Amino acid sequence: MLSKSKWAVYAIASLSVCSTLTIAQSIRAENTITTVTSINNAPYSQVFYTGSVYAVRDHDFKGSEPKIGVSTLWSKNPVNNELSLSVRYCLPVTSLVGLNASLTKLVLLNNNQPLVTIEQPVKAIPSYQRVVQSASVEPELGFWDSNPYWGDDAFWDGIPTPFLSEAITIPPLNCIAGSSRFDLTPLTSALTQLPDQTLQITLIFSNDTSSQWQLGQKTVQALKEMLAVRGTPANPSQSP
């Protein structure tokens, strides 16, 4: 068993290590902060400064259509030390059609083990059907494309006009869209303890429908750096 004096030394050493890590995270974030004029122009998975708040944004999508997915914006107001999360989604979830459901909960998990549960949104826009891409009709060119890339007419063996197949209809691309904003201030301590790796995200809606996504490792690291920053950036760089 350690003596009281040894326990005191151990406690002081532990506090020193935690303080050093916090300072290191703060310095690392402050050295990479970019001031942006628009969130849409801000980098992903990096701490940036809008002139009033620090923020980190992330976007996860599946397949080849980036418009279908989940966007998160983690922000911190250095004046009142408020922390918030804004979530925008565009999901191929048919169970949300016509139900006017809203996003009420978000859970961060590691290997399917819940780490942080974010709930009770301060503001929410109920889900609605959004047209991402309208239907269109196009000729199916395929191999018989008349693009000049194929060279002169000799390639076609005397055929003056390449054969075009019948037109095809490209169906519209729809999603269920909406957004919610959460107050993260009570969860600050839990967020600082997140592991530095890619995490799972479960979105849970008011009708108990859920949707699975991810939060990238670099975003998690940037989020923790943002939490460690104090004050406003001294010499922030400017976005192009």
Secondary structure, 3 states (H helix, E strand, C coil): CCCHHHHHHHHHHHHHHHHHHHHHHHHHHHHHCEECCCHHHCCCCCCEECCCCEEEEEEEECCCCCCCEEEEEEEEECCCCEEEEEEEEEECCHHHCCCCCCEEEEEEEECCEEEEEEECCCEEEEEEEEEEECCEEEECCHHHCCCHHHCCHHHHCCCCCCCCCCEEEECCEEEEEEEEEEECHHHHHHHHCCCCCCEEEEEEECCCCEEEEEECHHHHHHHHHHHHCCCCCCCCEECC
